[in-house]
């Protein structure tokens, strides 16, 4: 229910025999639906011939039984669910992206956001490249394709492309004969793989998607690693590993990932319990009940309850049949959806001092609406606890917040925010506790927490904004001259 926008989810299957791989990808994407609800797509490799279906909407809407039955059997397939952080909401930007070139075909699915996509794209356009989308994913595809002309293999082309790419990218790439998993050297976004009983290998953004298709988790793709699946062989290229500090996006732990996932050895459920425990120690308050805002606030609320000894209660019922509040493009729509998405359980909160735990406050509008629901249900006091520090800086690695103007914590004090959203007190997770969410020892598993601290692990992009490739033609021409 927070106002953050989702990431994307990628999925791939490599089977030892021809089978209905599209159906496997369908179930995998369904498990990753929380990562993107704008659009989705599947590309099947039928002995080197690619067949695809992509469209706007949720997985079960786009892929009806009739659509799935028309996709051929194959030994490989890739899929994608999207919330775009670069490029508009339209069918052209649906993924996976397919490219036909001199040395074959590739289909590419991308989770993340490049920080140098503008410069790369301008350079490609000056050399004659023609773009059909406004997403940075097509830029990645072009860079790989350009390198492939002279490279001896697709994986060598990917390795050469990584020398030019900056920022966050977890990729699943399918060629006529290979399936390739790629993770940027910082490891901003998660990527893992597992194996099914029939010998099929699965690549997915989160381990929860492996479980959904009956695959056993093997390991995470290492930051900077290129993992190649081909007939009777799996190979790893580690040339780019260890070239940067490991900086997994902390919001994967706090918000993006499903609680049943394990990322880089971190149990998401346990990390959120720890966040709630840290909150209870840092911001104690006398109260009668602790409630969490569905879904990502629930585990932290339970952790707060356990640490504080204050009973945990179910304060909200979530309507499962409406998309997350931030999927709506306009502020008015976002407010309206809050009113119909959540309902309160009056028996839990009436005449009680309530601690409400949520994962973040971005603009404050949604939080104010939720607090108002508790007041209307009869809550005597409402104390809000946030399982993340204040958002003070834009994110350039995939979270759709690209300017300080959108961040309430940049313009108001904690006391002012509390008054604005209507709570009796407000407490955030201390910044010092962020790196302790996964493990007591944070030396090995680093986090990117630039949205809180302002310390970015890469250079800041020169051109920002989700729609930076959709400016007026005259402006684009001016920048290219």
C-alpha positions in Angstrom: 0.0 0.0 0.0 3.0 2.4 0.0 3.5 4.9 -2.8 6.6 3.2 -4.3 6.4 1.8 -7.7 7.4 -1.8 -8.4 10.4 -3.3 -10.0 10.2 -5.8 -12.9 10.4 -9.5 -12.8 12.4 -11.8 -15.2 12.0 -15.6 -15.7 13.6 -18.2 -18.0 13.5 -21.9 -18.5 16.0 -24.2 -20.2 14.7 -27.7 -20.7 16.5 -30.9 -21.9 13.6 -31.7 -24.1 10.8 -30.0 -26.0 7.8 -29.4 -23.8 5.2 -26.7 -23.0 7.7 -24.3 -21.6 5.3 -21.3 -22.1 3.1 -22.8 -19.3 6.1 -23.0 -17.0 6.9 -19.4 -17.7 3.3 -18.5 -17.1 3.4 -19.9 -13.6 6.7 -18.3 -12.9 5.5 -14.9 -14.0 2.3 -15.4 -11.9 4.6 -15.8 -8.8 6.5 -12.6 -9.8 3.4 -10.6 -10.5 4.1 -8.4 -7.4 7.1 -7.0 -9.2 5.3 -5.5 -12.1 1.6 -5.2 -13.1 1.7 -2.9 -16.2 2.5 -5.5 -18.8 3.9 -9.0 -19.4 5.3 -11.2 -22.1 6.6 -14.6 -23.0 9.0 -15.6 -25.9 9.4 -19.4 -26.7 12.3 -20.8 -28.6 11.0 -23.5 -31.0 14.3 -25.0 -32.3 15.7 -21.5 -33.1 12.4 -20.0 -34.2 11.0 -17.5 -31.7 7.3 -17.1 -31.0 6.0 -14.6 -28.6 3.0 -12.9 -27.0 3.1 -9.6 -25.1 0.5 -7.2 -24.0 -0.6 -4.7 -21.3 -2.2 -6.1 -18.2 -1.8 -8.8 -15.6 -0.5 -12.3 -16.3 -3.8 -14.1 -16.1 -5.5 -11.5 -18.3 -2.8 -11.4 -21.0 -2.3 -15.2 -21.1 -5.6 -16.9 -21.4 -5.7 -20.6 -22.0 -6.3 -20.0 -25.7 -3.2 -17.7 -26.0 -1.0 -20.2 -24.2 -2.2 -23.0 -26.4 -1.1 -21.1 -29.5 2.5 -20.7 -28.3 4.6 -23.7 -29.6 6.5 -26.2 -27.5 10.2 -25.6 -27.1 13.3 -26.2 -25.1 13.7 -22.6 -23.9 11.6 -19.6 -23.1 11.9 -16.3 -21.3 9.2 -14.1 -19.6 8.8 -10.7 -18.1 6.4 -8.7 -15.9 6.9 -5.0 -16.1 6.6 -1.8 -14.2 8.7 0.5 -16.3 11.0 3.0 -14.6 12.3 4.2 -18.0 9.8 4.5 -20.9 6.1 5.1 -21.1 3.2 2.7 -20.4 2.4 1.3 -23.8 2.6 -2.0 -25.7 5.8 -1.1 -27.6 7.7 -1.2 -24.3 6.4 -4.7 -23.3 9.2 -7.2 -22.7 11.0 -9.5 -23.5 12.5 -7.4 -26.3 13.3 -9.4 -29.5 16.1 -8.5 -31.9 16.9 -10.1 -35.2 20.4 -9.5 -36.5 23.1 -10.9 -38.7 24.2 -13.6 -36.3 20.8 -14.8 -35.2 18.1 -13.7 -32.8 18.0 -12.8 -29.1 15.1 -12.2 -26.7 16.0 -10.1 -23.6 14.2 -9.5 -20.3 15.5 -6.8 -18.0 15.0 -5.8 -14.4 16.7 -2.6 -13.3 17.6 0.8 -14.6 20.7 2.0 -16.4 22.3 5.2 -15.3 24.1 5.9 -18.6 21.3 4.9 -20.9 20.8 8.4 -22.3 24.4 8.7 -23.4 24.5 5.2 -24.8 21.3 5.7 -26.8 22.4 9.0 -28.2 25.6 7.4 -29.4 23.7 4.5 -31.0 21.3 6.9 -32.7 24.2 8.9 -34.1 25.6 5.7 -35.6 22.2 5.0 -37.4 20.4 2.8 -34.9 16.6 3.0 -35.0 14.8 2.5 -31.8 11.2 1.1 -31.6 10.7 1.6 -27.8 11.5 4.2 -25.2 12.9 1.8 -22.6 16.5 1.4 -21.6 16.2 -2.3 -22.2 16.3 -1.8 -26.0 19.6 0.1 -25.5 21.0 -3.0 -23.7 19.9 -5.2 -26.6 21.5 -2.9 -29.1 24.8 -2.8 -27.3 24.9 -6.6 -27.1 23.9 -6.9 -30.7 26.6 -4.5 -31.8 29.3 -6.4 -29.9 28.0 -9.7 -31.3 29.0 -8.7 -34.8 32.7 -9.3 -34.0 32.5 -11.4 -30.8 33.0 -15.2 -31.2 29.9 -16.0 -29.1 26.8 -14.4 -27.6 28.2 -14.7 -24.1 31.4 -12.9 -25.2 29.3 -10.1 -26.6 27.4 -9.8 -23.3 30.7 -9.6 -21.4 31.9 -6.8 -23.8 28.6 -5.0 -23.4 29.0 -5.0 -19.6 32.1 -2.9 -20.0 29.7 -0.1 -21.3 26.6 -0.6 -19.2 26.3 1.3 -15.9 23.7 1.0 -13.2 21.3 -1.8 -12.4 20.5 -4.7 -14.6 19.6 -8.3 -14.0 19.0 -10.0 -17.4 17.7 -13.2 -18.9 18.9 -13.5 -22.5 17.8 -16.2 -25.0 19.7 -17.0 -28.2 18.8 -19.8 -30.6 20.8 -22.3 -28.6 21.6 -20.7 -25.2 19.9 -19.2 -22.2 22.0 -16.7 -20.3 21.6 -15.1 -16.9 23.4 -11.8 -16.2 23.7 -9.7 -13.1 25.4 -6.3 -12.9 28.6 -6.1 -10.9 26.9 -4.2 -8.0 24.2 -6.8 -7.7 21.5 -4.1 -7.3 18.7 -6.4 -8.4 18.2 -10.1 -7.4 18.6 -13.1 -9.8 18.8 -16.8 -8.9 18.5 -20.2 -10.5 17.3 -23.7 -9.7 16.6 -27.1 -11.1 13.4 -29.1 -11.7 13.2 -32.9 -11.2 13.1 -33.4 -15.0 16.4 -31.6 -15.4 15.0 -28.3 -16.5 16.8 -25.2 -15.2 14.9 -22.1 -14.1 16.2 -18.5 -13.8 14.1 -16.1 -11.8 14.2 -12.7 -10.1 13.2 -14.3 -6.8 13.3 -17.8 -5.3 9.6 -17.7 -4.7 9.2 -18.2 -8.5 11.4 -21.3 -8.4 9.1 -22.9 -5.8 6.1 -22.0 -7.9 7.2 -24.3 -10.8 8.7 -27.1 -8.6 12.3 -26.1 -9.0 14.9 -26.5 -6.2 16.9 -23.4 -5.4 20.6 -23.8 -6.3 22.1 -20.4 -5.7 22.0 -16.7 -6.5 23.7 -15.4 -9.6 26.7 -13.6 -8.3 27.1 -9.8 -8.9 28.9 -9.4 -12.2 28.4 -13.1 -13.2 27.3 -14.4 -16.6 25.8 -17.9 -16.4 25.3 -19.8 -19.6 23.0 -22.7 -20.1 23.5 -24.8 -23.2 23.0 -28.4 -24.2 24.7 -30.7 -21.6 26.6 -27.8 -20.1 26.5 -24.9 -17.7 29.3 -22.4 -17.7 30.1 -19.3 -15.6 32.0 -16.2 -16.7 33.2 -14.3 -13.6 35.4 -11.7 -15.3 33.2 -8.8 -13.9 32.7 -10.3 -10.5 34.4 -8.4 -7.6 34.9 -5.3 -9.6 32.5 -3.3 -7.5 31.1 -3.4 -4.0 28.0 -5.5 -3.5 25.1 -3.1 -3.2 21.8 -5.0 -3.2 18.9 -2.5 -3.2 17.7 -2.3 0.4 14.1 -1.9 -0.8 14.3 -5.5 -2.1 14.5 -6.5 1.5 12.1 -3.8 2.9 9.4 -3.9 0.2 9.8 -5.2 -3.3 10.5 -8.9 -2.7 7.9 -11.4 -1.6 8.4 -12.4 2.1 8.9 -16.1 1.1 11.9 -15.3 -1.0 15.5 -15.6 -0.1 17.9 -13.1 -1.8 21.7 -13.3 -1.5 21.2 -15.5 1.6 18.8 -13.1 3.2 15.4 -14.4 4.3 13.0 -11.5 3.4 10.5 -12.6 6.1 13.2 -12.7 8.7 14.7 -9.3 7.6 11.3 -7.7 8.0 10.8 -9.2 11.4 14.2 -7.7 12.4 13.1 -4.3 11.0 10.1 -4.4 13.2 12.2 -5.4 16.2 14.6 -2.5 15.6 11.7 -0.1 15.3 10.3 -1.3 18.7 13.7 -0.6 20.3 14.2 2.7 18.7 10.6 4.1 19.0 8.7 2.5 21.9 5.3 3.7 22.7 2.5 2.6 25.1 -0.3 1.1 23.0 -2.9 -1.7 23.0 -2.3 -3.3 19.6 0.1 -3.4 16.7 -1.3 -3.7 13.1 0.5 -3.9 9.8 -0.4 -2.4 6.5 -0.8 -5.2 3.9 1.3 -6.6 2.5 4.9 -5.6 3.2 4.1 -4.0 6.5 2.7 -7.2 8.1 6.0 -8.9 8.9 7.5 -5.8 10.4 4.4 -5.3 12.5 4.8 -8.8 13.8 8.4 -8.1 14.6 7.4 -4.9 16.5 4.8 -6.9 18.5 7.2 -9.7 19.5 9.9 -7.2 20.6 7.6 -4.8 22.4 5.2 -7.4 23.9 2.2 -5.5 22.6 -0.4 -7.8 21.0 -0.4 -8.2 17.2 -3.8 -7.8 15.6 -5.2 -7.9 12.1 -6.3 -4.3 11.5 -6.9 -4.3 7.8 -8.5 -6.5 5.2 -7.1 -6.1 1.7 -9.1 -6.4 -1.5 -7.1 -8.9 -3.5 -8.8 -8.0 -6.8 -7.5 -4.5 -7.4 -4.0 -3.5 -8.4 -1.6 -1.7 -6.1 -2.4 1.9 -5.4 0.6 3.3 -7.4 -0.3 1.5 -10.6 -2.8 4.3 -11.3 -1.2 7.1 -13.2 -3.0 10.0 -11.5 -3.1 11.2 -7.9 -6.9 11.3 -7.8 -7.1 7.7 -8.9 -4.5 6.7 -6.3 -6.5 8.2 -3.5 -9.8 6.6 -4.7 -8.2 3.2 -4.8 -7.0 3.4 -1.2 -10.6 3.8 -0.1 -11.7 0.6 -1.8 -8.6 -1.5 -1.4 -8.4 -1.6 2.3 -11.1 -2.0 5.0 -10.5 -1.9 8.7 -11.6 -4.5 11.3 -13.2 -2.3 13.9 -13.0 -5.0 16.6 -9.2 -4.8 16.5 -8.8 -1.0 16.7 -11.9 0.5 18.2 -11.2 2.5 21.4 -7.6 1.3 21.3 -4.2 2.9 21.0 -2.9 1.6 17.7 0.6 1.2 16.4 0.4 1.1 12.6 3.5 -0.3 10.8 4.2 0.3 7.1 7.2 0.0 4.9 7.6 3.7 3.8 6.2 7.1 3.4 6.9 8.7 0.0 4.5 11.5 -0.7 2.3 11.0 2.4 -1.0 11.0 0.6 -1.6 7.2 0.9 -0.4 7.1 4.5 -2.9 9.9 5.4 -5.7 8.0 3.8 -4.9 4.8 5.7 -4.6 6.6 9.1 -8.0 8.1 8.4 -9.5 4.7 7.9 -8.3 3.8 11.4 -9.7 7.0 12.9 -13.1 6.2 11.2 -13.0 2.7 12.7 -12.7 4.2 16.2 -9.0 4.1 17.0 -8.3 6.3 20.0 -4.7 6.9 19.1 -2.6 6.1 16.0 1.2 5.8 16.2 2.9 5.1 12.9 6.1 3.2 12.6 8.0 2.9 9.3 10.3 0.0 8.6 12.6 2.2 6.5 14.4 5.5 7.1 13.0 8.7 5.6 13.2 8.9 1.8 15.5 11.9 1.2 17.0 11.2 -2.3 15.9 10.0 -5.7 16.7 6.5 -6.9 18.4 5.9 -10.2 18.4 2.1 -10.1 14.8 1.1 -10.7 12.6 2.6 -8.1 10.4 5.2 -9.8 11.3 8.2 -7.7 13.6 10.5 -9.7 13.3 13.8 -7.9 13.3 15.2 -4.4 10.1 17.2 -5.1 8.1 14.0 -4.8 9.5 13.2 -1.3 7.7 14.5 1.7 10.7 14.0 4.0 12.7 16.5 2.0 10.2 19.3 2.6 8.8 18.5 6.1 10.2 17.6 9.5 9.1 14.3 11.2 6.8 16.3 13.4 5.3 18.1 10.4 4.8 14.8 8.5 3.1 13.3 11.6 0.7 16.2 11.7 0.1 16.1 7.9 -0.8 12.4 7.9 -2.8 12.6 11.1 -0.8 10.4 13.5 -0.1 11.0 17.2 3.6 10.0 16.7 5.8 8.9 13.9 9.0 6.9 14.0 11.3 5.7 11.2 13.8 2.8 11.2 17.2 4.3 12.1 19.7 4.4 9.2 22.2 2.6 11.3 20.0 -0.5 11.4 19.4 -0.7 7.6 22.5 -2.8 7.0 21.6 -5.1 9.9 18.3 -6.3 8.4 19.7 -9.4 6.8 22.6 -10.3 9.0 24.3 -9.0 12.2 27.6 -8.8 10.2 27.0 -6.5 7.2 30.6 -6.7 5.9 29.9 -9.2 3.2 26.4 -8.4 2.2 26.3 -4.7 1.3 23.2 -2.6 0.6 22.5 0.3 -1.6 20.8 2.8 0.7 21.4 6.0 -1.4 17.7 6.8 -1.2 18.2 7.4 2.5 21.9 8.5 2.7 22.5 10.2 -0.6 25.7 8.1 -1.1 25.3 6.6 -4.6 27.5 3.6 -5.6 27.6 4.9 -9.2 27.8 8.2 -11.0 24.5 10.2 -11.1 22.9 10.1 -14.5 23.0 13.4 -16.5 19.4 12.9 -17.8 16.7 11.7 -15.4 13.1 10.9 -15.5 11.0 7.9 -16.5 10.1 9.6 -19.9 13.5 10.9 -20.8 13.4 9.3 -24.2 9.9 10.7 -24.9 10.7 14.4 -25.0 9.8 16.6 -27.9 11.6 15.9 -31.2 13.2 19.3 -31.2 14.7 18.6 -27.8 16.0 15.2 -28.8 17.6 16.7 -32.0 19.2 19.5 -29.9 20.8 17.0 -27.6 22.1 14.9 -30.5 23.7 17.9 -32.3 
